[in-house]
Amino acid sequence: MAMLSVLLHAKGVQDDAVALAVAAIEAAPENMAVRDMIGHAFAVGVQSFHVPMLLDGARNQAYARAIERMVKPGMRVLEIGTGGGLLAMLCAKAGAFVTTCEEQPTIAAMARAIIDRNGLSDRIRVIAKRSNELRIPDDMAAPAELIVHEIFGARLFDEGVTAALRDARARLLVAGAPALPPVAEIRCALARSNEPPRRVGTVEGFDMSLFNLFNVPGRQKPLRRKRDVTYCSAPTGALRMNYETPAPFGPRSETISLMSEGGRIDGIMQWLRLDFGNGDILENDPFDSEGANSWGASLFDLVTPVETARGDIVDVTLSHKDMRLLVDAAVRPGSRARQ
């Protein structure tokens, strides 16, 4: 059954492949070879962030509270990016009829199996498409009354949330439909790294520094990042997006001023803050151990670290284009605040 499941998966027959995979594992629950064969085949093209997201209690509870507050019995809900189907099931449990989409066919098939196992197939339709491919009435009988989304990368824009919600508001939602979450923003602070930057210099006597041009700006920090980075300013918000207003939902560029607490500044630490309304905030502050969650945080290195005195001002410009977050920073000459 495992071998046939892998074959069907390779041929794109995902629902039958998942059904056989589940049957094979249930028939031989302790067989490591069966799990290894299925796991290696099914993992191709499935992003590694899905399991950490499902294990992220703070994230799950924030969405659950907001869904319980917002969803009304009989409401038509559109979810973008179903993953394992958790948010769709929370909406269905609250009484909604849900259309949810997932561009990765294997994940969509697994979500259907999970939803069926939990007895909610009559309230949830999983469609293996990108949201911009959905059509009314082929995929949705009528426009949705609420949109639920969690297509945020660690840098807010890097999973295409702006384009997806712009399209959904234009074609797939009733006018004025609320969004969960309605608001998101970038948070950032000056930071000093407590670990050496991974920059290539001289290697075996050869100048290899040009290879640094292949480094993507913004080092991703692990969840133990508090020990790796030191706060050098108070945090400040920027690029606040309100997904219940017309696209592009907020500014494309913004400059903020961060006041240094003194010492060497290596870069700009950046993370996310989601506002679900009703005072319910989800933030992965990298300097708050209780704020750690499945999203990472990024340290955007300055080209050259800069020494600052307490009260010096660093102007940080953040902008977004398509799915990229761009960060630039400069110390303002003679900017030291009065003591």
C-alpha positions, 0 to 999 in steps of 0.5 A, spaced: 500 500 500 505 504 501 508 503 494 502 504 491 501 510 495 507 513 492 506 511 485 499 515 485 502 521 489 507 521 483 502 521 478 498 526 481 492 522 484 493 526 491 486 524 494 487 516 493 495 517 494 493 520 501 488 515 503 492 509 501 498 512 505 493 513 511 491 505 510 498 503 510 500 506 516 494 504 520 496 497 517 503 497 520 503 503 525 510 501 528 513 500 521 519 505 520 520 503 513 513 504 511 513 511 514 520 513 511 517 511 504 511 515 504 514 521 508 520 522 503 515 522 497 510 526 500 515 531 503 517 534 496 514 541 495 511 541 502 514 547 506 517 546 512 514 551 516 507 547 516 508 543 522 511 548 527 505 553 525 500 547 527 504 546 534 504 554 535 499 554 541 499 562 541 498 563 534 492 557 534 489 560 540 489 567 537 486 565 531 481 561 535 479 567 539 478 571 533 474 566 529 469 565 535 468 572 536 467 573 529 464 567 525 456 567 526 452 561 524 451 560 517 456 565 515 460 564 508 467 564 510 473 564 505 480 562 507 486 563 503 492 557 504 489 552 508 495 548 510 492 542 515 485 545 515 485 547 522 483 554 521 477 552 516 475 547 522 475 552 527 470 556 522 466 550 521 465 549 528 463 556 529 457 554 524 460 557 518 460 554 511 467 554 509 471 555 502 478 554 503 484 553 498 491 550 497 495 551 492 499 545 493 495 539 491 498 534 496 497 538 502 490 540 499 489 532 499 491 531 506 487 537 509 481 533 506 483 527 509 484 531 516 477 534 515 473 528 514 476 525 520 474 530 524 467 530 521 467 537 518 467 535 510 459 537 510 461 544 512 468 545 508 470 545 501 478 544 500 480 546 493 487 545 490 488 552 487 491 559 488 486 564 491 487 568 484 484 562 480 478 561 484 471 563 480 464 564 482 460 560 481 464 554 479 468 554 486 464 558 491 456 559 490 457 566 492 461 571 495 464 570 502 462 574 508 469 573 512 476 572 509 481 568 514 488 568 512 495 566 515 499 567 509 504 571 512 512 570 512 517 572 517 517 579 513 510 580 513 509 580 505 514 574 503 508 570 502 504 574 497 499 577 502 498 583 499 496 581 492 492 575 494 487 580 499 487 585 493 484 580 488 480 577 494 476 583 495 475 585 488 472 578 486 471 573 492 468 577 498 462 581 499 463 589 500 466 591 506 467 583 509 471 583 515 478 580 515 482 576 520 486 578 522 484 585 520 491 589 521 498 587 521 505 591 521 512 590 522 516 591 528 523 593 529 529 595 533 536 597 533 540 591 535 547 588 536 549 581 534 552 577 540 555 572 534 560 573 529 556 575 522 557 570 517 561 574 512 566 571 507 573 574 507 580 571 506 579 563 505 586 559 504 589 566 502 584 568 497 580 574 497 573 571 497 569 577 499 565 578 493 561 572 494 558 575 500 553 578 494 549 572 494 547 573 501 540 575 502 539 581 507 536 579 513 539 573 517 533 569 520 534 568 527 532 561 531 527 561 536 533 562 542 535 568 539 534 572 545 541 570 547 544 571 540 542 579 540 542 585 544 536 590 544 539 597 542 533 601 542 526 601 544 521 597 538 517 601 533 512 599 528 512 601 521 508 599 515 502 598 518 497 594 514 489 594 514 486 589 510 479 592 511 481 598 507 482 598 500 489 595 497 494 596 497 492 596 505 497 601 507 504 605 506 509 602 501 515 606 504 516 609 511 521 612 515 522 611 522 527 614 527 530 609 533 534 612 538 540 608 540 541 606 547 549 606 546 554 602 543 555 598 537 549 597 532 550 591 527 543 591 524 536 592 524 532 587 528 525 585 525 519 581 527 511 581 526 505 584 530 498 581 528 492 585 531 486 581 531 482 586 534 478 587 541 485 588 544 488 581 542 495 582 539 500 576 537 507 578 536 513 574 536 518 579 539 525 576 539 527 579 545 521 576 549 521 569 550 514 568 551 513 572 544 517 566 541 512 562 536 513 559 529 515 565 525 522 567 525 525 574 526 530 577 521 537 581 523 538 586 517 546 587 517 548 594 516 554 594 511 558 596 516 557 596 524 557 603 527 558 605 534 553 610 537 552 614 544 546 613 548 541 618 544 544 618 537 538 617 532 538 612 527 533 613 521 530 606 518 527 606 512 522 600 510 519 599 504 515 593 500 515 591 493 511 585 491 513 580 496 520 583 498 521 587 505 527 592 504 530 595 509 535 601 509 538 605 515 543 611 516 545 615 523 543 622 522 549 626 523 549 630 530 542 627 532 544 626 539 538 627 543 539 632 549 540 628 556 
